[in-house]
Amino acid sequence: MSPVKHVYALHDVEYGPVKVGSSVNPPKRRMNLKTGSPSAEMVYVHIEVVTYELGTMVERLAKETLWHDGYHKIREWFTCPPEVARDYIIAAHARIRGINMPPAIPDRPWIQLGLKFPTR
């Protein structure tokens, strides 16, 4: 059995950007990021638990889609609201697993499998 991986959206509360990443140990990863960040407060807005193999694919699809939709800031950091990053992670996980899931949030019907993400 492979270990689980956590695909997360981590919000830098003071400066605003959201980091999308994956880790087998999110609390440790958060502490490592805080060391290099000027902000004292970084909070998880979402953690999606997946198999280790799926983790990299979910993270990559969420990042690529966020980048495509114009939210990219630098490397793994994005300018979208934290809730939007959460929605993209949930949608990426559903797409990779082939699930036609209902919207996570009623006002975001684009999250359903097969529909394009909105552009800004």
C-alpha positions as CSV (number, residue, x, y, z in Angstrom):
1,M,0.0,0.0,0.0
2,S,1.4,3.4,-1.0
3,P,1.5,6.3,1.4
4,V,-1.0,9.1,1.2
5,K,-0.2,12.5,-0.2
6,H,-1.9,15.7,0.7
7,V,-2.6,18.3,-2.0
8,Y,-3.1,21.6,-0.3
9,A,-3.9,25.3,-0.7
10,L,-1.9,27.3,1.9
11,H,-2.9,31.0,2.3
12,D,-0.4,33.6,3.3
13,V,-2.8,35.7,5.4
14,E,-0.7,38.8,5.6
15,Y,0.5,39.1,2.0
16,G,-2.4,37.4,0.2
17,P,-1.0,34.7,-2.2
18,V,-2.0,31.1,-2.1
19,K,0.4,28.2,-2.5
20,V,-0.7,25.0,-4.1
21,G,1.4,22.0,-3.4
22,S,1.6,18.5,-2.1
23,S,3.3,16.8,0.8
24,V,3.2,13.6,2.8
25,N,3.5,15.8,5.9
26,P,1.6,19.1,5.6
27,P,2.3,20.4,9.1
28,K,6.1,20.0,8.5
29,R,5.8,21.5,5.1
30,R,4.0,24.5,6.5
31,M,6.7,25.1,9.1
32,N,9.4,24.9,6.4
33,L,7.6,27.5,4.3
34,K,7.0,29.8,7.3
35,T,10.8,29.9,7.7
36,G,11.3,31.5,4.3
37,S,8.2,33.7,4.4
38,P,7.9,37.2,5.9
39,S,4.4,36.5,7.0
40,A,3.9,35.0,10.4
41,E,0.5,33.5,9.6
42,M,0.0,30.9,6.9
43,V,-3.2,28.8,7.1
44,Y,-4.4,25.8,5.2
45,V,-7.7,26.5,3.4
46,H,-7.9,23.0,2.0
47,I,-6.1,19.6,2.2
48,E,-7.2,16.9,-0.3
49,V,-5.9,13.4,0.8
50,V,-5.0,11.2,-2.2
51,T,-2.8,8.2,-2.9
52,Y,0.8,9.1,-3.4
53,E,0.6,8.4,-7.1
54,L,-2.4,10.6,-7.6
55,G,-1.0,13.5,-5.5
56,T,1.4,14.7,-8.1
57,M,-1.2,14.5,-10.9
58,V,-3.8,16.4,-8.8
59,E,-1.3,19.1,-7.8
60,R,0.0,19.5,-11.4
61,L,-3.5,19.7,-12.9
62,A,-4.7,22.2,-10.3
63,K,-1.6,24.4,-10.9
64,E,-1.8,24.2,-14.7
65,T,-5.5,25.2,-14.7
66,L,-4.9,28.1,-12.2
67,W,-2.0,29.3,-14.4
68,H,-4.1,28.9,-17.6
69,D,-6.9,31.0,-16.0
70,G,-4.6,33.8,-15.1
71,Y,-4.0,33.4,-11.4
72,H,-0.3,32.7,-11.5
73,K,2.0,34.8,-9.4
74,I,5.4,33.1,-9.1
75,R,6.4,29.4,-9.0
76,E,3.7,27.6,-6.8
77,W,2.0,30.8,-5.6
78,F,-1.2,32.1,-7.1
79,T,-3.2,35.4,-6.8
80,C,-6.7,33.8,-6.5
81,P,-8.8,33.8,-3.4
82,P,-8.1,30.8,-1.1
83,E,-11.5,29.4,-1.8
84,V,-10.9,29.4,-5.5
85,A,-7.6,27.4,-5.1
86,R,-9.6,24.9,-3.0
87,D,-12.2,24.5,-5.7
88,Y,-9.5,23.9,-8.4
89,I,-7.9,21.2,-6.3
90,I,-11.2,19.5,-5.7
91,A,-12.0,19.7,-9.4
92,A,-8.6,18.4,-10.4
93,H,-9.0,15.4,-8.1
94,A,-12.4,14.6,-9.5
95,R,-11.2,15.0,-13.1
96,I,-8.3,12.6,-12.6
97,R,-10.5,10.0,-10.9
98,G,-13.1,10.4,-13.6
99,I,-15.8,11.4,-11.2
100,N,-18.7,13.7,-12.3
101,M,-19.1,15.3,-9.0
102,P,-21.7,17.9,-8.0
103,P,-20.4,21.4,-7.5
104,A,-18.6,21.9,-4.2
105,I,-20.1,25.4,-4.0
106,P,-23.5,26.1,-5.5
107,D,-22.3,29.3,-7.3
108,R,-19.5,27.5,-9.0
109,P,-21.1,25.1,-11.4
110,W,-18.0,25.0,-13.6
111,I,-16.4,22.6,-11.1
112,Q,-18.3,19.7,-12.6
113,L,-16.2,17.3,-14.6
114,G,-15.9,18.1,-18.3
115,L,-16.7,21.7,-18.1
116,K,-14.2,24.4,-18.7
117,F,-13.0,26.5,-15.8
118,P,-14.1,30.1,-16.1
119,T,-11.7,32.7,-17.4
120,R,-11.5,36.0,-15.7
